[in-house]
Amino acid sequence: MTDSPEGMPLLTVEQAASYLQLSTSSIRSYIRSGKLKAFRVAGLRKVLIQREDLLELLEPAHHDES
């Protein structure tokens, strides 16, 4: 199994933090602020993040120029 998000559809907070070279506190802060979507699965105590959502966090924000 690989720790890269390319190989896994769902990541734990720890895996996401490792991939982005951030602390788990930073990942949890992104989740709390709504910048990163995450969810809990019934029966599990882990928060899971979809790979696509993590990769979107890396994309620069697009600003409309008027």
Secondary structure, DSSP 8 states (H G I E B T S, - for coil): --SSGGG-SEEEHHHHHHHHT--HHHHHHHHHHTSS--EE-TT---EEEEHHHHHHHHS-------
